[in-house]
Amino acid sequence: MDNNILIAFAAALAIGLPALATAWAQSKIGAAGAGTLAEKPELSGTIIILIAIPETMVILGFVVAVIILLGG
């Protein structure tokens, strides 16, 4: 098997798996956040921050993918 194929597959996994995990986490946080906002609308800023936190996984996965592609 060609080494470039393995490098591309590793980069795809480095960004794909965190993206799936982020989507799952945001779905759970979003559902809980909607219920929270119905009862306490003053917590909207906190809910926005909690929804944004999992995005760091995708950003870090992208950085790892770039390192894999440029380093390999």
Secondary structure as GFF3:
##gff-version 3
##sequence-region A 1 72
A	DSSP	alpha_helix	3	39	.	.	.	ID=ss1
A	DSSP	three_ten_helix	41	43	.	.	.	ID=ss2
A	DSSP	alpha_helix	44	52	.	.	.	ID=ss3
A	DSSP	alpha_helix	55	71	.	.	.	ID=ss4
###
